[in-house]
Amino acid sequence: MNSPQYYPYYANQQRYAHMDQINIHQRITNIEKQLEMLIKMVEQNNQMLRYMHQNNVNTNTMTGGGGGAIIVRM
């Protein structure tokens, strides 16, 4: 039943399974790096929003003719 002609098939299957495992590991590593970058960007965005909120106390806002806000610093 187990003639030598079947062994290359199983060897290839094991090699592909190993390559898939490496590929999955690389994808997970890439996703982790992207998640770290996203977290840093969200933190920077939050910091900017806090800064804008704190400075909003010292800023008067007027509405322009087109409906947009015009910020005037005093």
C-alpha positions in Angstrom: 0.0 0.0 0.0 2.8 2.5 0.9 4.7 2.5 -2.3 7.6 5.0 -2.6 5.6 7.0 -5.1 3.4 8.4 -2.3 6.2 9.7 -0.1 7.0 12.8 -2.1 3.3 13.8 -1.8 3.4 13.6 2.0 6.8 15.3 2.1 5.4 18.2 0.1 2.3 18.4 2.3 4.5 18.7 5.4 6.7 21.3 3.7 3.6 23.3 2.7 2.2 23.0 6.2 5.5 24.4 7.6 5.4 27.2 5.1 1.8 28.0 6.1 2.8 28.1 9.7 5.7 30.5 9.0 3.3 32.7 6.8 0.8 32.8 9.6 3.4 33.8 12.1 4.7 36.6 9.8 1.1 37.8 9.3 0.5 37.9 13.1 3.7 39.8 13.6 2.7 42.3 11.0 -0.7 42.8 12.5 0.9 43.3 15.9 3.1 46.1 14.5 0.2 47.7 12.8 -1.8 47.6 16.0 1.0 49.2 17.9 1.2 52.0 15.3 -2.6 52.5 15.5 -2.5 52.7 19.3 0.3 55.4 19.1 -1.7 57.3 16.5 -4.9 57.2 18.7 -2.8 58.4 21.7 -1.4 61.3 19.6 -4.9 62.1 18.4 -6.2 62.1 22.0 -3.4 64.4 23.1 -4.1 66.8 20.3 -7.8 66.8 21.2 -7.0 67.5 24.9 -4.7 70.4 23.8 -7.5 71.8 21.6 -10.0 71.5 24.4 -7.7 73.2 26.9 -7.0 76.0 24.4 -10.7 76.4 23.6 -11.2 78.3 26.8 -8.9 81.0 25.5 -10.5 81.1 22.0 -13.6 82.9 20.8 -15.4 81.3 17.9 -17.5 83.2 15.4 -19.7 81.6 12.7 -18.8 82.6 9.1 -21.2 83.4 6.3 -20.7 79.9 4.8 -21.6 78.2 8.0 -18.0 77.3 8.9 -16.4 78.4 12.2 -13.8 81.1 12.3 -11.4 80.9 15.2 -10.2 84.2 16.5 -7.4 84.2 19.1 -7.3 87.0 21.6 
